[in-house]
Amino acid sequence: AATGTFTAATYNVDGLPKKISFFTINGDGPGSDGTKTISSAIAADNWDFFGFSEDFAYHTELTSALGGYTFGTYRGSVKSISSNNTDGLGFATCNSTCSFSNEKIVEFTSDYGGITSGANTCIKKGFRHYPVTVADGVVVDVIITHMNTYSSSGSSHLNAQHAQLKQIAQYINNLIATNNRPVILMGDTNCRYTRHDFKTYFWDVLNSGLTYADPWVEFQWNGVYPTYPSKSLMVSDATGTNSSTDIICENPQKGEVVDKVIYINNPNAPVQIKAESYLRDYDNFNGLADHMPIVVKFSFEKTISE
């Protein structure tokens, strides 16, 4: 068998403009200078490939230190408080280690929440698909996403999120049936296992026989997924935590965040991937944006036919 490793990361870079017209929408965001610092920090970490969300107003600054990477489509900033033809997603591969061959952009068929209720319908939220070559003859299908926001005030937000999980799972089923390759799903899901019914709307939707894992669960919770519904496992640096509804985890690796990396294998496929480590990169990125990147090192094994 042929073997090797690669590193994948997902990062919400908090790239909304500080103002639109007279409206302040992201006054405490990193802005231009902060985004340049984010770019330099990513360059220093040298990830093999990564996905962005909220790559809006500062794309030039975000890519300024990343000349050794090839980027997917940049769809532009947010210029209106009502409707914008952008998903805020971005993708990049390190030229010296891997590449992607094409790009597919998919919009969600369900969403909920205007400007005063999560702003989900103010942009074209959805997901993107990139086939990534990580070694000679070794291709992994990578899906990046930014999903609907969560609200505890009603079921409409939750219903939209569950519908989006199901849409992604169905896409993955078709992808594996067609390509017979591993899939990595990563991005700002705005979901938590304690608040969202992953079993019904994602795991059980995946075709039987596929295997799946979340490296956070594997490495921080010994493979045991949190109970749904239950108190949320919040990181201590999170805003808006509530001791009556949340459990505060002082270890920044133990708490659940909405940024996730999930991987799916077909056990009968010639290429298999496995997570070797999980990191919420608190030390290198704390204070640069309102999220931290999630970084996962993967190993792969490709069976060589005689």
C-alpha positions as CSV (number, residue, x, y, z in Angstrom):
1,A,0.0,0.0,0.0
2,A,1.0,3.6,-0.6
3,T,0.8,5.8,2.6
4,G,1.3,9.4,3.6
5,T,-0.2,12.3,5.6
6,F,-1.7,15.7,5.0
7,T,-3.1,18.5,7.1
8,A,-6.6,20.1,6.6
9,A,-8.0,23.1,8.4
10,T,-11.2,25.1,8.6
11,Y,-11.4,28.7,9.7
12,N,-14.1,31.3,10.0
13,V,-12.0,34.5,9.5
14,D,-14.7,37.0,10.6
15,G,-14.4,39.0,7.4
16,L,-17.6,41.0,7.4
17,P,-16.9,44.7,6.7
18,K,-17.0,46.9,9.8
19,K,-19.7,49.1,8.2
20,I,-22.2,48.9,5.4
21,S,-23.3,52.5,4.5
22,F,-24.2,54.0,7.9
23,F,-24.7,50.7,9.7
24,T,-22.0,49.2,11.9
25,I,-22.2,45.4,11.4
26,N,-18.8,44.1,12.6
27,G,-17.2,46.9,14.5
28,D,-15.0,44.5,16.6
29,G,-13.9,42.4,13.6
30,P,-10.3,42.0,12.6
31,G,-10.6,44.5,9.7
32,S,-7.8,45.0,7.2
33,D,-4.8,45.0,9.5
34,G,-6.1,42.1,11.6
35,T,-6.8,40.0,8.5
36,K,-3.2,40.5,7.3
37,T,-2.1,39.1,10.7
38,I,-4.4,36.1,10.1
39,S,-2.8,35.6,6.7
40,S,0.7,35.5,8.2
41,A,-0.4,33.1,10.9
42,I,-1.8,30.7,8.4
43,A,1.4,30.9,6.3
44,A,3.5,30.1,9.3
45,D,1.3,27.0,10.0
46,N,1.7,25.7,6.4
47,W,-1.5,23.7,6.2
48,D,-1.8,21.5,3.0
49,F,-5.3,22.7,2.3
50,F,-8.0,24.8,4.2
51,G,-11.5,26.2,3.9
52,F,-12.6,29.7,4.9
53,S,-15.9,31.1,5.8
54,E,-16.9,34.8,6.1
55,D,-14.2,35.7,3.5
56,F,-15.9,38.9,2.5
57,A,-14.4,42.4,2.7
58,Y,-10.7,41.6,3.2
59,H,-9.9,38.9,0.6
60,T,-6.8,40.7,-0.6
61,E,-5.4,41.0,2.9
62,L,-6.4,37.3,3.7
63,T,-4.3,36.0,0.7
64,S,-1.5,38.5,1.1
65,A,1.0,36.1,2.8
66,L,-0.2,33.0,1.0
67,G,1.5,33.3,-2.4
68,G,2.3,29.6,-2.3
69,Y,-1.3,28.6,-2.4
70,T,-3.9,28.2,-5.2
71,F,-7.4,29.6,-4.3
72,G,-10.9,28.8,-5.4
73,T,-13.4,31.3,-6.5
74,Y,-13.8,34.5,-4.4
75,R,-17.4,35.6,-4.8
76,G,-17.1,39.1,-3.3
77,S,-18.0,41.1,-0.2
78,V,-21.2,41.9,1.5
79,K,-22.4,45.3,0.2
80,S,-26.1,45.3,1.3
81,I,-27.9,44.5,4.5
82,S,-30.6,42.7,2.5
83,S,-29.3,40.4,-0.2
84,N,-25.8,39.6,-1.5
85,N,-24.7,37.1,-4.2
86,T,-21.8,35.6,-2.2
87,D,-21.4,32.6,0.0
88,G,-18.3,34.0,1.8
89,L,-16.6,30.6,1.4
90,G,-13.0,30.2,0.2
91,F,-10.6,27.3,-0.4
92,A,-6.9,26.9,-0.9
93,T,-4.3,24.2,-1.5
94,C,-0.6,24.4,-1.0
95,N,1.1,24.3,-4.4
96,S,4.1,22.2,-3.1
97,T,2.0,19.4,-1.6
98,C,-1.5,19.1,-3.2
99,S,-3.9,20.5,-5.8
100,F,-7.6,20.7,-6.6
101,S,-9.0,19.9,-10.1
102,N,-12.3,21.7,-10.2
103,E,-14.9,23.4,-8.0
104,K,-18.7,22.9,-7.6
105,I,-20.8,25.5,-5.7
106,V,-24.1,24.4,-4.3
107,E,-26.7,26.6,-2.5
108,F,-28.9,25.3,0.3
109,T,-32.5,24.6,-0.6
110,S,-33.7,25.5,2.9
111,D,-32.7,28.5,5.0
112,Y,-34.3,30.9,7.6
113,G,-33.5,34.2,9.1
114,G,-33.2,37.7,7.7
115,I,-31.1,40.7,8.9
116,T,-32.6,40.7,12.4
117,S,-32.6,36.9,12.8
118,G,-29.2,35.6,12.0
119,A,-28.8,37.2,8.5
120,N,-28.8,33.7,6.9
121,T,-30.9,34.8,3.9
122,C,-28.7,37.9,3.3
123,I,-26.0,35.8,1.6
124,K,-26.2,32.6,-0.6
125,K,-25.3,30.1,2.0
126,G,-24.4,26.6,0.9
127,F,-21.4,24.4,0.4
128,R,-18.6,23.8,-2.1
129,H,-17.0,20.6,-3.4
130,Y,-13.3,20.3,-4.3
131,P,-11.5,17.0,-5.4
132,V,-8.1,17.4,-3.8
133,T,-5.1,15.4,-4.9
134,V,-2.9,14.8,-1.8
135,A,-0.4,12.4,-3.5
136,D,0.1,10.7,-6.8
137,G,-3.2,8.9,-7.5
138,V,-4.7,9.8,-4.1
139,V,-7.7,12.0,-4.3
140,V,-10.0,13.1,-1.4
141,D,-13.3,14.8,-2.0
142,V,-13.5,17.9,0.2
143,I,-16.7,19.8,1.1
144,I,-16.6,23.1,2.8
145,T,-19.7,24.9,4.2
146,H,-21.2,27.7,6.2
147,M,-24.6,26.7,7.5
148,N,-27.6,28.5,9.0
149,T,-27.3,30.0,12.4
150,Y,-28.9,28.5,15.5
151,S,-31.5,30.1,17.7
152,S,-33.0,28.8,20.9
153,S,-36.1,31.0,20.4
154,G,-38.0,28.8,17.9
155,S,-37.9,25.8,15.6
156,S,-37.5,27.6,12.2
157,H,-33.8,28.0,12.5
158,L,-33.3,24.4,13.7
159,N,-35.5,23.0,10.9
160,A,-33.4,24.8,8.4
161,Q,-30.2,23.5,9.9
162,H,-31.5,19.9,9.9
163,A,-32.5,20.2,6.3
164,Q,-29.1,21.5,5.4
165,L,-27.4,18.6,7.2
166,K,-29.6,16.2,5.3
167,Q,-28.8,17.9,1.9
168,I,-25.1,17.6,2.6
169,A,-25.4,14.0,3.6
170,Q,-27.3,13.1,0.4
171,Y,-24.7,14.9,-1.7
172,I,-22.0,12.8,0.1
173,N,-23.9,9.6,-0.7
174,N,-24.0,10.5,-4.4
175,L,-20.4,11.6,-4.3
176,I,-19.1,8.3,-2.8
177,A,-21.4,6.2,-5.1
178,T,-19.9,8.0,-8.1
179,N,-16.2,8.5,-7.1
180,N,-15.6,5.8,-4.4
181,R,-13.3,8.1,-2.6
182,P,-13.0,9.4,1.0
183,V,-14.9,12.6,1.8
184,I,-14.0,15.4,4.3
185,L,-16.7,17.8,5.4
186,M,-15.5,20.9,7.2
187,G,-16.6,24.4,8.0
188,D,-18.7,26.6,10.3
189,T,-21.7,24.3,10.7
190,N,-23.3,26.5,13.4
191,C,-24.3,23.2,14.9
192,R,-23.6,21.3,18.1
193,Y,-24.2,17.7,18.8
194,T,-26.0,18.7,22.0
195,R,-28.4,21.0,20.2
196,H,-28.9,19.3,16.8
197,D,-30.1,15.8,15.8
198,F,-27.1,14.6,13.8
199,K,-28.2,11.0,14.1
200,T,-31.5,11.5,12.4
201,Y,-30.5,14.2,9.8
202,F,-26.9,13.3,9.0
203,W,-25.4,10.0,10.3
204,D,-28.6,8.0,9.5
205,V,-28.9,9.6,6.1
206,L,-25.5,8.4,5.0
207,N,-25.6,5.2,3.1
208,S,-25.3,2.1,5.2
209,G,-21.8,0.6,5.1
210,L,-20.0,4.0,5.2
211,T,-17.9,4.8,8.2
212,Y,-17.6,8.3,9.7
213,A,-15.9,10.1,12.5
214,D,-15.4,13.6,14.0
215,P,-11.7,13.9,15.2
216,W,-12.8,16.1,18.1
217,V,-14.9,13.3,19.4
218,E,-12.2,10.7,18.6
219,F,-9.4,12.6,20.4
220,Q,-11.1,14.6,23.1
221,W,-14.0,12.3,24.1
222,N,-12.7,8.8,23.3
223,G,-15.1,8.3,20.4
224,V,-18.2,9.0,22.5
225,Y,-20.5,11.5,20.9
226,P,-22.4,14.0,23.2
227,T,-26.0,13.2,24.0
228,Y,-28.7,15.0,22.1
229,P,-30.4,17.0,23.5
230,S,-28.3,18.0,26.5
231,K,-26.3,20.8,28.0
232,S,-23.8,22.2,25.5
233,L,-20.1,21.6,26.1
234,M,-18.8,25.2,25.7
235,V,-15.2,26.3,25.6
236,S,-14.3,28.7,28.4
237,D,-13.5,31.6,26.0
238,A,-16.9,31.4,24.3
239,T,-19.2,34.4,24.6
240,G,-22.8,34.1,25.9
241,T,-22.3,31.0,28.0
242,N,-25.0,30.1,30.5
243,S,-24.3,27.8,33.4
244,S,-27.9,26.7,33.5
245,T,-27.8,25.4,29.9
246,D,-24.1,24.9,29.3
247,I,-21.1,23.0,30.7
248,I,-18.0,25.2,30.6
249,C,-14.9,23.3,29.6
250,E,-11.7,25.1,30.7
251,N,-9.6,23.0,28.3
252,P,-10.0,24.8,24.9
253,Q,-9.7,21.5,23.2
254,K,-12.5,19.7,25.1
255,G,-15.3,22.1,24.5
256,E,-17.5,21.7,21.4
257,V,-17.4,24.5,18.8
258,V,-19.5,24.9,15.7
259,D,-16.5,24.7,13.4
260,K,-16.2,21.0,12.5
261,V,-14.1,18.5,10.5
262,I,-15.9,15.2,9.7
263,Y,-14.6,12.5,7.5
264,I,-16.3,9.6,5.8
265,N,-14.8,6.4,4.2
266,N,-16.2,3.7,2.1
267,P,-14.4,0.6,3.6
268,N,-14.4,-1.0,0.1
269,A,-12.6,2.0,-1.6
270,P,-8.9,1.7,-2.5
271,V,-8.1,4.9,-0.5
272,Q,-8.8,5.2,3.2
273,I,-8.1,8.2,5.5
274,K,-7.8,8.4,9.2
275,A,-7.4,11.3,11.6
276,E,-4.1,11.4,13.5
277,S,-4.7,14.5,15.6
278,Y,-7.1,17.3,16.4
279,L,-6.3,20.9,17.3
280,R,-8.4,24.0,18.0
281,D,-5.5,26.3,17.4
282,Y,-6.0,28.6,20.4
283,D,-2.3,29.4,21.0
284,N,-1.5,30.8,17.5
285,F,-4.8,32.5,16.6
286,N,-6.5,33.7,19.9
287,G,-7.8,37.2,19.4
288,L,-7.4,37.3,15.6
289,A,-11.0,36.5,14.8
290,D,-14.1,35.4,16.7
291,H,-13.4,31.8,15.8
292,M,-10.2,29.7,16.0
293,P,-9.1,27.4,13.1
294,I,-9.7,23.7,13.5
295,V,-6.7,21.7,12.3
296,V,-6.6,18.0,11.6
297,K,-3.7,15.8,10.5
298,F,-4.8,12.9,8.4
299,S,-3.0,9.8,7.2
300,F,-4.0,7.9,4.1
301,E,-3.5,4.4,2.8
302,K,-4.0,3.4,-0.8
303,T,-4.2,-0.2,-1.7
304,I,-2.1,-1.0,-4.8
305,S,-3.5,-3.7,-7.1
306,E,-1.0,-6.5,-8.0
